Amino acid sequence: MIDKEYEKLIARIKKDISMYVDEEYEELVDRIKFDLYKEFIDPETATYGVKYVEDELDEPYEGIISDEDKLKDELSRLCLIQNKFVDDEKYEKAELMKNKIIKLQNKINKL
C-alpha cells in the first residue's frame, strides 16, 4: 500500500471509529484482528483494510458507474500497487498482486 493511501485509510478509519459505541468498537477490533490473522496465514486474501472503510450501504455512485468500470478502477489500482512492489524489489508481494490482477481480469471478462 502506498504511503498516501495508507494515511488516507488511517484517517478514514479514525473518523469511522468515532461513530462507534464501545460495544461496536470492540466488535470491529475483533473482526479486524481475525481478518489480519487470516491474511497473515493466506496473504492472497489480503484486502489491506479496505473492506472496513467501504460500506456496502455507502454507494454514492450507485447506478452512475457500472460494475465493470468499478472493477477496471480496482484493476488499475492493483497494477499501481504491483508496480510499486516491483520498484521496491518486493517480488513476492508483486507476485501476489499479479494473481489478484489475473483473477480480476477474469471477472471483468465474464461481464
Secondary structure, 3 states (H helix, E strand, C coil): CCHHHHHHHHHHHHHHHCCCCHHHHHHHHHHHHHHHHHHHHCHHHCCCCHHHHCCCCCCCCCCCCCHHHHHHHHHHHHHHHHHHHHHCCCHHHHHHHHHHHHHHHHHHHHC
